């Protein structure tokens, strides 16, 4: 039952996002290995993708999938070891965290398939495709302005031997909020994190009216001349977008047929439920909340991705 709930949760979270798949198209063997320097967007003429996060001056052409995790370093050493197990692995953590770290270097080189052909992505191999699917829910929970999703390089060789193989790619969702939204974000940027939460929640309430059957997207919420209808998921994702824009770590959560968020403020994770904070701040900045997440382990893993060491 837990496995079914996890898979359904992942599928639910993915409906709000775009997805992409790359074909298995192995090509010629490598010419040389990529170095690990991060200083220049044109660092080497190598063609081998080795997971180092380096950027080649020509498109990469070869990566042998051998079941081993590849990343520039073991970022998971900074995280709470309690979040890792056979399903939620350190390799998954490293693949996602490296992409987050290198996001601003990756996105400018993205091609039509959503990948940067010059960037050497970190990679991992999940025990099963079900585990990979479940992991996508973590990627969906951590960001709104940017979209992270699992994929495979078109030049990866021997993919068929390791069906759980994936890299984490990233794209800018390119939302274009109206002037009122940009002004509200700009006004909040110099506030304390607590005041950012309260102020931007008040602003969000001017943009939404609750409707259990509606699911307006972020672009519509922040461009419509009049309030739009949305259910709890719309409130949560819109609130998360505002938090991301002002630098407050935020995760969206699903559970008990409800969606809400958590923010990291003053050294702790606090619940924020914008759906139930329309007229007061009763649903904001709470250590406990009456709703329970579908997958507590996924939530702890996501917290550690956003703020390493925050659950210790």
JOGI-V744865 format. One record per pair of residues at least 24 apart in sequence whose ideal C-beta (glycine too) atoms are under 6 Angstrom apart, sorted by the first residue. I is the first residue (numbers start at 0). J is the second residue. D is the distance in whole Angstrom. If there is no record, write none. Layout:
# JOGI-V744865
[[I;J;D] [I;J;D]]
This chain:
# JOGI-V744865
[[4;293;5] [5;133;5] [5;294;5] [8;136;6] [8;253;6] [8;293;5] [9;132;5] [9;133;5] [9;135;5] [9;136;4] [12;136;5] [12;139;4] [13;139;6] [16;139;6] [16;146;5] [18;148;6] [19;113;5] [21;112;6] [21;150;5] [21;151;5] [21;153;5] [22;153;6] [23;158;5] [24;153;5] [25;156;4] [26;60;5] [26;154;5] [28;61;6] [29;61;5] [33;119;5] [48;119;5] [49;119;6] [50;119;6] [50;121;5] [50;122;6] [51;119;5] [52;97;6] [52;101;5] [53;119;5] [54;117;5] [54;118;5] [55;117;5] [58;116;4] [60;154;5] [61;154;6] [62;152;6] [62;155;5] [63;156;5] [64;155;5] [64;157;5] [64;158;6] [64;161;5] [64;164;5] [66;124;5] [66;161;5] [68;123;5] [69;121;6] [69;122;5] [70;97;5] [70;121;4] [71;97;6] [77;307;4] [77;308;6] [78;303;4] [78;307;5] [79;303;6] [79;310;5] [79;311;5] [82;299;5] [82;300;5] [82;303;5] [86;130;5] [87;300;5] [90;123;3] [91;123;5] [91;134;5] [93;121;6] [94;121;5] [94;122;6] [94;123;4] [94;167;5] [95;167;5] [95;304;6] [97;121;4] [98;167;4] [98;169;5] [102;169;5] [105;169;6] [106;171;5] [113;168;5] [113;170;5] [114;168;5] [120;166;4] [122;166;5] [124;161;5] [124;163;5] [124;164;5] [125;163;4] [127;163;6] [128;162;6] [128;163;6] [131;163;5] [131;165;6] [136;297;6] [137;297;6] [137;300;6] [137;301;5] [140;250;5] [140;251;5] [140;301;5] [141;301;6] [141;304;6] [141;305;6] [143;236;6] [143;239;5] [143;240;4] [143;243;6] [144;172;6] [144;243;5] [145;169;6] [145;171;6] [146;170;5] [146;172;6] [174;217;6] [174;218;5] [176;221;4] [177;222;5] [180;221;4] [184;244;5] [187;245;5] [188;245;5] [192;247;5] [192;264;5] [195;245;5] [195;247;6] [196;283;6] [197;280;6] [199;241;4] [200;273;5] [200;276;6] [203;237;6] [203;238;6] [203;273;6] [204;277;5] [231;257;5] [231;258;4] [231;274;4] [232;258;4] [234;273;4] [234;274;4] [235;259;5] [235;260;5] [238;273;4] [248;305;5] [248;306;5] [250;301;5] [252;292;5] [253;293;6] [254;290;5] [254;291;5] [254;292;4] [254;293;5] [255;290;5] [255;291;6] [257;290;5] [263;306;5] [268;302;6]]
